[in-house]
Amino acid sequence: MAAVPDIRKRCIIWLGRPGHHERDVVAAAGWELRVVEDAGGARIGLRGGDLVAALVDLRDADPAWLVTMRELLSRHPDLPLVALTGHRHAGAPAPENCLLELQEPLALEQIQRLQRIVEGDQVPSPGTHGDCLIGASPALLQVRASLNKFAPVELPVLVTGETGTGKELAARALHDLSPRRHGPFVAINCGALPPNLVQAELFGHERGAFTGASGRRIGLFESADGGTVFLDEVGDLPLDAQTNLLRVLQEGTLERIGSRQSIRVDVRVVAATHVDLEDAVAQGRFRQDLFYRLDVLRLHMPPLRDRGDDVELLARHFLAQFREQHRVRARGFDATARRQLHGHRWPGNVRELLNRVRRAAVVCESELIDAASLQLQDATVGESDGLGRLRVHAEREAILTTLRDTGFNVSECARRLRVSRVTVYRLCKKHQLELEALRT
């Protein structure tokens, strides 16, 4: 039986006129927004079970509007009330029964504080589910808003984005914000599964189904019953496994290898890819019908270079985390380091930033990390430590040799060369190495 949503809707009734940024912040915090500019003719409908709070915008409020607003709120004395004040002038005083006084510019943390006060922290916030979700850029606010919209809906989600942007952390946030949050969350790296064992790992097998199958094994989909399955790098699945995955999505059933008995499973599938699945479909490497089944709701994780000041916020967060675990002298970043943080393109995204900050914290001899400690100069030229020093004429031999040594497993090849999977695919294209042809 499918999970029944048990998450209450949250709505802020904004008495006044919110700006575009304020609308984005409210949506990113998972609240619906209802705007009431004319309090005179407005009515506030409260539905049982929903969480509703009123926000009184006291910026530029004239006396007549304040009187009308107070009359409206007097008819709902049990409605949680907060006030938003500005810095430009003193404005009107907040109502006496106001639970919280917010200051502009409105920040995500302020709305989350409102939720904790009114609701007692009963619903998890996506801000607690990973370093990739730290920040206040418009791109990240859009991600948060999508997480809150998609989480309660029992539909597959396709998470796209470059390597290192936090696709798995976003998938876990979807799970923890959903009605399935008390069920299991099973993450599967499809690119790391041996081709001959993919079916058995995903769907299980019976004793004697193949050589070495000494007993029954429950597959990862069965183990996730009642919860969420995260398929990372879903584009790497072999075609036969794609067929069985399509059956799970269409019928909610699977068959273990060596059995003809259908087993019903109740899972929500969240898939992730950094490659263009449309191109994979066009090349015959990915089933078109499966693509349409997975691509119902799409969540794009933005690259770090598109997140503006989030880079510095993340860097400070990573340094603070590292200082809690290790005794290092570094406690901040000087002006040269901050310039490099903002100027670097971050091909490895959040994962690259994390590693750079950790290394800088160790090698830095002063309290403020400088540009030399970040070592970003070479990183702007090459995408990796492993391949950045290789000459162009040796690049093709290095990538081809490593692919052969790993049985043409792209994930393992990337690990050995200390590069991202995106880089492996890019180099294959650059040196005209056709992976499918090489594998056969």
C-alpha positions in Angstrom: 0.0 0.0 0.0 1.4 3.4 -0.9 2.4 5.8 1.9 -0.3 8.2 2.9 1.0 11.8 3.2 0.9 12.9 6.9 2.7 16.2 6.5 0.6 19.2 7.2 0.5 22.1 4.8 2.2 25.3 6.1 0.9 28.7 5.0 2.0 32.2 5.8 -0.7 34.9 5.4 1.3 38.0 4.5 -0.5 41.1 5.5 1.3 43.6 3.2 3.3 43.4 0.1 6.2 40.9 -0.1 9.1 41.4 -2.5 10.4 38.8 -5.0 13.2 37.7 -2.7 10.8 37.4 0.3 8.5 35.2 -1.8 11.5 33.0 -2.7 12.6 32.7 0.9 9.1 31.6 2.1 8.9 29.0 -0.7 12.4 27.7 0.1 11.4 27.2 3.7 8.4 25.0 2.6 5.6 27.5 3.3 2.8 28.5 0.9 2.2 32.2 0.7 -1.1 34.0 0.7 -0.8 37.8 0.2 -3.5 40.1 1.7 -2.8 43.7 0.7 -6.2 45.0 1.6 -7.1 43.8 5.1 -10.5 45.5 4.9 -12.2 43.0 2.7 -10.1 39.9 3.5 -11.1 36.7 5.3 -8.8 34.2 6.8 -9.9 30.6 6.4 -8.3 28.1 8.7 -8.4 24.4 7.6 -8.1 21.7 10.3 -4.7 20.2 10.4 -2.9 22.9 8.4 -0.3 25.1 10.1 -1.1 28.8 9.4 0.7 31.9 10.6 0.1 35.5 9.9 3.0 37.9 9.1 2.3 41.6 9.5 4.5 43.7 7.3 5.0 46.9 9.2 7.3 48.5 6.6 5.7 51.6 5.2 2.4 50.8 7.0 0.0 53.8 7.2 -2.2 54.3 10.3 -5.5 53.5 8.5 -4.1 50.2 7.2 -2.9 49.3 10.7 -6.4 49.8 12.2 -8.0 47.6 9.5 -5.3 44.9 10.0 -5.8 44.8 13.7 -9.6 44.4 13.3 -9.0 41.5 10.9 -6.6 39.8 13.3 -8.9 40.4 16.3 -11.3 37.8 14.8 -8.6 35.2 14.9 -7.0 35.5 18.4 -5.5 32.0 18.2 -3.6 32.6 14.9 0.2 32.7 15.4 1.4 36.1 14.6 4.8 37.5 13.6 5.9 41.0 12.5 8.4 42.1 9.9 10.1 45.5 10.5 12.5 47.5 8.4 15.7 49.3 8.9 14.8 52.5 7.1 12.7 53.9 9.8 11.1 52.9 13.1 7.7 52.2 11.6 4.7 51.0 13.6 5.1 48.9 16.8 4.6 45.2 16.6 1.3 43.9 18.0 1.3 42.9 21.6 0.6 39.2 20.9 3.4 38.9 18.4 5.4 35.7 18.8 8.4 36.9 16.8 9.7 40.1 15.3 11.6 39.6 12.1 14.0 42.0 10.5 14.6 42.7 6.8 16.2 41.4 4.7 14.2 38.3 5.4 16.4 35.2 5.7 15.6 31.5 5.5 16.7 31.0 9.1 14.1 33.5 10.3 11.3 31.5 8.7 12.7 28.2 10.1 12.8 29.9 13.5 9.1 30.7 13.1 8.4 27.0 12.3 10.3 25.9 15.5 8.3 28.3 17.6 4.9 27.5 16.2 5.3 23.8 15.5 7.9 22.6 18.0 10.3 21.4 15.3 8.1 18.4 14.3 8.8 18.7 10.6 12.5 18.3 9.4 14.0 21.1 7.4 16.1 20.4 4.3 18.8 22.6 5.8 19.7 19.7 8.1 20.4 17.2 5.3 23.8 18.1 3.9 26.4 20.7 3.2 25.2 21.2 -0.4 22.1 22.9 0.9 23.9 25.6 2.9 23.5 29.0 1.3 21.1 31.7 0.4 21.6 32.2 -3.4 18.6 32.4 -5.6 19.7 29.0 -7.2 19.7 27.3 -3.9 16.5 28.8 -2.7 14.9 27.3 -5.8 16.3 23.9 -4.9 14.8 24.2 -1.4 11.5 25.2 -2.8 11.4 22.3 -5.1 12.4 19.9 -2.3 9.4 21.0 -0.3 7.1 20.7 -3.3 8.3 17.3 -4.4 8.7 15.6 -1.1 5.0 14.9 -0.2 4.2 13.7 -3.7 4.4 10.0 -4.5 6.1 10.4 -7.9 9.6 9.5 -9.1 12.2 12.3 -9.1 15.2 12.7 -11.5 18.0 14.7 -9.9 20.4 16.2 -12.4 23.6 18.2 -12.0 27.4 18.0 -12.3 29.5 15.7 -10.1 29.9 17.0 -6.6 26.8 19.2 -6.5 25.2 17.0 -3.8 22.6 14.9 -5.7 22.6 12.1 -3.1 22.2 14.6 -0.2 19.3 16.2 -2.0 17.7 12.8 -2.5 18.0 12.1 1.2 16.4 15.4 2.0 13.5 14.4 -0.3 13.1 11.2 1.7 13.4 12.9 5.1 10.8 15.5 4.2 8.4 12.9 2.8 5.8 10.6 4.4 8.3 7.8 3.9 10.8 9.4 6.3 10.3 6.6 8.9 11.1 4.0 6.3 14.5 2.9 4.9 16.6 5.1 2.5 18.7 2.9 0.3 21.3 4.5 -2.0 22.7 2.5 -4.9 25.7 3.6 -7.1 24.7 2.0 -10.4 28.1 2.7 -11.9 29.9 0.8 -9.2 27.9 -2.4 -9.6 29.6 -5.2 -11.5 27.7 -5.8 -14.8 27.2 -9.5 -14.1 25.8 -8.8 -10.6 23.5 -5.8 -11.2 20.3 -7.9 -11.4 21.1 -9.9 -8.3 22.1 -6.8 -6.3 18.9 -4.8 -7.2 16.3 -7.5 -7.3 17.7 -10.4 -5.3 18.1 -14.1 -6.2 17.1 -17.6 -5.1 19.4 -20.3 -4.0 21.0 -22.0 -7.0 19.9 -19.3 -9.5 23.5 -19.1 -10.8 27.0 -20.4 -9.9 27.9 -19.1 -6.4 24.3 -18.5 -5.4 24.5 -20.6 -2.2 21.4 -19.1 -0.6 18.5 -16.7 -1.1 19.4 -13.1 -1.2 17.0 -10.1 -0.7 17.7 -7.4 -3.3 18.1 -3.7 -2.5 14.6 -2.9 -3.7 13.0 -5.4 -1.3 15.1 -4.1 1.5 13.8 -0.6 0.8 10.2 -1.6 1.0 8.1 1.3 2.5 10.9 3.7 1.9 13.0 5.4 -0.9 15.5 3.9 -3.4 18.1 6.3 -4.7 19.7 5.2 -8.0 22.9 7.2 -8.5 24.2 7.3 -12.0 21.2 5.5 -13.3 22.4 6.0 -16.9 25.0 3.3 -16.2 22.4 0.5 -15.7 22.6 -2.3 -18.3 19.6 -2.6 -20.6 18.3 -5.8 -19.0 18.3 -4.2 -15.6 16.5 -1.2 -17.1 13.7 -3.5 -18.2 13.2 -4.8 -14.7 13.4 -1.4 -13.2 10.7 -0.3 -15.6 8.5 -3.1 -14.2 9.0 -1.9 -10.7 8.0 1.6 -11.6 5.0 0.5 -13.7 3.6 -2.4 -11.7 5.3 -2.1 -8.3 6.5 -5.8 -8.5 9.8 -7.6 -9.1 11.0 -11.2 -9.5 14.2 -12.5 -7.9 16.6 -14.2 -10.2 15.7 -17.9 -10.4 12.1 -17.3 -9.4 8.8 -16.8 -11.2 6.9 -15.4 -8.2 6.1 -11.7 -8.4 6.9 -9.8 -5.2 5.1 -6.5 -4.5 7.3 -3.7 -3.3 6.3 -0.2 -2.1 9.2 2.1 -2.9 9.7 5.6 -4.2 12.4 5.9 -6.8 14.7 8.9 -6.9 17.3 8.7 -9.7 20.4 10.9 -10.4 22.5 11.4 -13.4 25.2 13.8 -14.5 25.0 12.7 -18.1 22.3 13.8 -20.6 19.8 10.9 -20.6 18.1 12.3 -23.7 21.4 11.7 -25.6 21.7 8.2 -24.1 18.1 7.5 -25.3 19.0 8.8 -28.8 22.1 6.5 -28.9 20.1 3.5 -27.7 21.9 3.2 -24.4 18.9 4.0 -22.3 15.3 3.0 -22.7 13.0 5.8 -23.7 10.0 4.4 -21.8 12.1 4.2 -18.6 13.4 7.7 -19.1 9.8 9.0 -19.2 9.0 7.0 -16.1 11.9 8.5 -14.2 11.7 12.0 -15.5 8.3 12.9 -13.8 9.6 15.5 -11.4 13.0 17.0 -12.1 15.3 18.6 -9.6 18.5 20.3 -10.9 21.4 20.8 -8.5 23.2 24.0 -9.6 26.9 24.1 -10.0 28.9 25.9 -7.3 30.0 28.6 -9.8 26.3 29.7 -10.2 25.7 30.1 -6.4 27.5 33.4 -5.8 28.3 34.1 -2.2 27.3 30.6 -1.1 31.0 29.6 -1.9 32.3 31.7 1.0 29.5 30.6 3.3 30.3 26.9 2.5 34.0 27.5 2.9 33.5 29.0 6.4 31.2 26.1 7.3 33.6 23.5 6.2 36.5 25.2 8.1 34.4 25.3 11.3 33.5 21.6 10.9 37.2 20.7 10.5 38.2 22.8 13.5 35.8 20.8 15.6 37.5 17.6 14.7 41.1 18.6 14.4 43.4 21.0 16.2 44.4 23.5 13.5 45.5 27.1 13.7 43.4 28.4 10.8 40.1 30.1 11.8 39.2 32.1 8.7 40.2 33.4 5.2 42.1 36.5 4.3 41.2 38.8 1.4 43.3 37.0 -1.2 41.7 33.6 -0.3 38.2 35.1 -0.5 39.0 36.5 -4.0 40.2 33.1 -5.1 37.1 31.4 -3.7 34.9 33.6 -5.7 37.0 33.6 -8.9 37.6 29.8 -9.2 35.3 27.8 -11.5 35.0 24.8 -9.2 34.8 21.9 -11.7 34.4 19.6 -8.7 31.8 21.8 -7.1 31.0 21.4 -3.4 33.1 18.2 -3.0 36.1 20.0 -4.4 35.6 23.0 -2.1 35.4 20.7 0.9 38.7 19.1 0.1 40.5 22.4 -0.7 39.4 23.9 2.6 40.5 20.8 4.6 43.9 20.8 2.9 44.3 24.6 3.4 43.5 24.3 7.1 46.3 21.7 7.5 49.0 23.5 5.5 48.3 27.1 6.6 50.8 28.5 9.1 48.7 31.4 10.2 45.2 32.1 11.6 43.8 33.2 8.3 44.0 30.9 5.2 45.7 32.7 2.3 45.5 32.1 -1.5 48.7 30.0 -1.5 47.2 27.6 1.0 44.1 27.0 -1.1 46.3 26.1 -4.1 43.7 27.1 -6.6 46.1 28.5 -9.2 46.9 25.1 -10.8 43.2 24.0 -10.4 42.1 26.7 -12.8 44.3 25.2 -15.5 43.5 21.5 -15.1 40.6 19.6 -13.6 42.5 17.2 -11.5 45.7 16.5 -9.6 46.1 13.2 -11.4 45.7 14.3 -15.0 46.6 18.0 -14.7 50.3 17.2 -14.9 50.1 14.9 -17.9 50.9 16.2 -21.3 48.3 16.1 -24.0 50.0 13.3 -25.9 50.1 11.1 -22.8 46.5 11.8 -21.8 44.9 9.3 -24.2 47.2 6.5 -23.2 46.6 7.2 -19.5 42.8 7.2 -19.8 42.8 4.1 -22.1 45.1 2.1 -19.9 43.1 2.8 -16.8 39.8 2.0 -18.5 41.2 -1.4 -19.6 42.6 -2.1 -16.1 39.2 -1.5 -14.5 37.2 -3.4 -17.1 35.9 -0.2 -18.5 34.2 0.7 -15.3 33.9 4.5 -15.5 33.5 5.0 -11.7 36.6 2.9 -10.8 38.6 4.6 -13.6 37.7 8.0 -12.1 38.7 7.0 -8.7 42.1 5.7 -9.8 42.9 8.8 -11.8 41.5 11.0 -9.0 39.2 12.8 -11.3 35.4 13.1 -11.7 33.3 10.9 -13.8 32.5 13.9 -15.9 36.2 14.3 -16.7 36.5 10.7 -17.8 33.6 11.1 -20.2 35.0 14.4 -21.4 38.4 12.9 -22.1 36.9 9.9 -23.8 35.1 12.3 -26.1 38.2 14.4 -26.6 40.3 11.4 -27.6 37.6 9.7 -29.6 37.3 6.7 -27.3 34.0 5.0 -27.7 33.2 3.2 -24.4 30.6 0.9 -25.8 32.8 -0.2 -28.7 35.8 -0.7 -26.3 33.7 -2.9 -24.0 32.7 -5.2 -26.7 
